[in-house]
Amino acid sequence: MRRDRGGEGGRARSRVPLRRSLLGRLLGVSALVAACSVAATAWLAVQTTSGAIKQEQGQNLTADARIYDTLLGYAARHPTWDGVDATVRELAEQSGRRVALTTQSRQPLADSATAATVPALPPEASAVVDPLSVDTVLAARSTEVRGTAADRIDPRAVGPFLLPAAERAALRRTADRQAVCLNRVGIAADVVVGPSGRPRVQMVGNDPERALGTRCDPADLDAPTRTEKKALTALNDLADACLKRQDRGKVRLNRDLSWGEEVAVPVPGPLPAPRPAPEPGDAREAAPAPAVEPPREFTGEDDRAIASCVGTARSEQLSSYVASPALLFIGDEGGATVPGFDLSPANTAKIAGAAALVLALTVGASVLAGARLVRPLHALTGAAQRMRDGEEHASVPVSGDDEIGRLAAAFNDMSAHRARLEEQRKAMVSDVAHELRTPLSNIRGWLEAAQDGLADPDPAFVSSLLEEAVQLQHIIDDLQDLAAADAGVLRLHPEPVRVGELLSQVAAAHQARAETAGVTLTVEAGAVAILPADPVRLRQAVGNLVSNAVRHTPAGGRVTLRAYGEGAGDGSGCGEAVVIEVADTGTGIPAGDLPYIFDRFWRAEKSRSRRTGGSGLGLAIVRKLAEAHGGTVSATSTEGEGSTFTLRLPAGGPDGMTTVS
């Protein structure tokens, strides 16, 4: 009782320093880290001016828009992304940033990264490069953007509207004549070529009304060419098919993609000369004016439907002339930019509030984490103290797969192993007492019988005593070998051993016992030549395995000894390791017993029979001898079919001695 009270007092005293040291230090370190991180963040926010950050952000956005516009133009002018690598590298050199293009399934198309290990792309793309669906926000920031924000198709995607060289040359000559004409009348004008190759006359100030009254006629420049007529007809057919699916009438598209009656595109140039008034009697005065049908009226709903169908038709017509949509990733080579904000009093208050919130959350999380950390440690401490007080098997609940959970699982395994070792120790004491008592009792009985004159000391009498003494000596030798191996004083005397001869010697030594049991004993040495090992200890290990196999193989069965090299080796037949197998066709070992068969005094059959039970030391000695040679021993078994014990020894020997021939 006094010892129990002391143990309870020790447990109570152990909780206080554990909680104070672990939980207190955890809270202190967490609070210090949180305070330092918040202070560093606040200092960084104070030192960073919003003007510099905004300027940097503006430069980055402008560079991003320029990269996007360049790649958008490439996609509009090429049917595939082949050859875009040079453009991507040039954009990366100009902007000093990483530029990468991938398909929509994130398969790489081009990447400016040059590092040996390419950094992973961010989860979100900067933009989608699709000339048939332009990002109007990025396009509006580009200084090279053309078209209107309402038109989602890039104007550089002209497809079948691209004029051949002959038509471009003819139109350019007409445009040059108009520009020269306007310049002569004092109107500064120049020729601008569009993406399709069609030129147009652009006046300084872009005021078409200044050309009114001049004799510079733009009619020849406004008429669609043969190529444009063909492309416009195909586009009109696609739009009409879309309208037909909506039960709407057909429309006529003009060259500027307006609809209704075909009209000319307003282009700077002189108005047609006024027709002179007819003179009396002129036949033109009497001719009636041709009948003109009133133009078709379109409602707002009609206009929206037509605009949608025209957009769909343009996308369908241009899809084979432009590159497929691609994901654009733009990142900084030297790290991410720091977001800025105005450090006003309100923002200062926000920083202070955020710092306080982070500190409170950190302390709260530390308290919860500390409590969760201390609780399983208390359970472990209590279980360890119960084991110290003599409880055989003390376990703790495993709450998770974290470090504490794994520690609890390891503690439970250790506790179960300790309980199993204790059971084995008790069984060992009982087995040793039984195994030693039996031969000693026999020897004592025979000697008492001889002393009383009941038995004659004839050769049979002496042979019986000798057999019992040999059995007793065998058990004592096994225990001595195990004790030497446990103490690390088991000495080996390695020398070149011919494995085939050694297996033959072991088979010959056990042949008589195998024939008595009706078991066939065979040797298959293969091409294994010489192994550096202690021949006495190696014969002992293999002999224990053969003895065990013969004992558990019924009459008519077979025990096979085989050896072979494993690994490349040096051509000597040994390889990197020598494998010795002892296979039998016996009763086999249950799967649940396999992990314990090399434990000392452990027997799958709990019988005390000398025929099948054994002392439980043979396989334990085999494992110790294999480890002393720097090797391993393992076993595989199928219940009812047999078992295979495998000795795997290094070809260089236990002390690195090389194989000699």
C-alpha positions, 0 to 999 in steps of 0.5 A: 500500500505504501508503494501504491501511494508513492506511485500515485504521488509520482504520477501527480507530481509528473503532470505539473512539470510536463504541462508547464514545460511543454504547453508553456513553451509551446504557447510562448514560442507561438506567441513570439513567432506570431508577434514577430510575423505581425511586426514584420508585416506591419513594418513592410506595409509602412515602408512600402509606399502605395505610389511605387506599388501602383506604378509597378502594378501598372507597368506589370499590367501594361507588360501583361497586356502587350504580351497578351496582344502579341500572342493574340495576334500570332493566334489570329494569323496562324492556324496552329501554335507551331513556331510560337517558341521564338515569339514567347522567348522574345516577349520574356526577354523584353518583359523580364518575366516568365511566359508560358503557353499551354493547351486548355488541358495544360499540355505545354506549347511553349515556355520561356523558363530556362532552369534545369528544373522548370517551376510548376505553373500556377493553378490559375492561368493569367488569361486565355488566348483565343482570337475568337473570344478576346479578353476585353479587359486586357485588350483595352490596356494594350496600346496596340489594340484595334477594334472595339470592346464590343467585338470579341473577335480579334480584327487581325483574324481575317481568315478568307478575307485576306486579300491576295497580292494582286488585289492588294496591289490594285487597291494600293494604287487606288488608295495612293491616288486618293491620298495624292489627290487629297494632299493636292487640295490641302488635306493631309492624308496617308494610306493605312493598310488593314489586317486583311491587306485592304488599304484605306485613306486616313486623313490627319484629324480623322475628319471625313467631312473635310473631303466634302466638295473635293474631286477625290472619288473613293468609289473605286476603293470602297467596292469589295474585291473578288476574294471579299465577295466570295468570303462575304457570300460564305459568311452570309450563308452561315448567318442565314442558316443560323437565322433559319433555325430561329425561323427568321428571314434572311439578311444581306451582309455588307462589306462592313458586316452591317445588314439590310440593304447593301450600303457603301462604307463611309470612306473619306472622299469627295461626294459625287458631283450633283446631277445637272438640272434637266433642260426643257424637253430632255427625255430624262425629265419625262422618264418615270423614276424606277419603283423602289421597295421600302427598306426592310424594318428591323426591330431591336429583337431582330437586330440582336438575333442577327448580331448573334448569328453574324458573330456565330457565323464569323467564329465558325468561318474563322475557326480553321484559320486561327490557332486553338485557344491556349492558356497564358501564364505570366509570372515574375522571374525574381519573385512575386510583386508586393501588393500596395495600398494607401497607408491612411489612418483607416488602413493603419487601423486595419493593420493593427486590427489584423495584427491583433486578430492574428495574435489572438488566433495564434494564441487560441490555436496554440492552446488547442494544439497544446491541449491536444498534444499534452492529453495523449502524452499524459496517457502515455506517461500513465501507461508507462507508470502502470508497466513500471508498477508491474502491470503486464500489458498497458495500452493507450488509445491511438487517436490519429496518424500524426507523430503522437498517434504513431508514438502511441502505436509504437508504445502499444506494440512495445507493451504487447511485445513485452507481454509476449516476451514475458510469456515466452520467458515463463514458458522458457523456464518451464521448457528448460526445466522440463527438457533438463528434468527428463534426461536427468530423471532417466539418468538418475533412475538408471543409476539408482536401478544399477545401485540397487542391483536391478539393472546390469551395467551392460553396453545397452545400459551405458548406451541409454545413459550416453543418449540421455547425456548427449540430449542434455549436453545438446540442450546446454550447448544450444543455450550456451550458443544463444547466450554467446550470440546475445552477448556479442561474443560468438566468434567465427572462424571464416574460411573458404567453404565449398557450399556443395560439399557442405550441403552433402555433408549435412545431408549425409549426417541426417540421412539415417534419420530421414530414412527412418522417417521415410523422407527423401533427402536430396541436394541441388548445389547448382553452380555455387562454388565457394563461400567465405564462412565458418564451416562448423557454424554454417553446418550447424545452421543448415543442420538445424533447418534440415532436422526441423524439416525432417521432423515435420515432414510425414513419411513419403515426403521430400526435403530438398537442400539447394544453393545458388548465387544471387546478383551479378557477382564476379563470375565465381558462381556466388554472385553478390550473395549465396542463397541456401534453401531447405524446402520440405513437403511437410505440414506447413506453418500457419500464417499467424505463426510465421512471425514468431517461428524464430523466437526462442522456445516458441513452438507451433506445436505445444506438444512435449513430444521429442518427435515433433515438439523439440526444445524451441531453440533450433530456429533461434540459433539459426537466426543468430548464426545467420546474423553473425555471418552478416546474412538473414534467414526467412521462411515461407510456408503454405499450410498443408503443402510445405515450407521453405527456409532461406539462408541469404549470406553475403558472398564476401563473408562476415568480415569482408573476406573475398572469395578464393578459388 
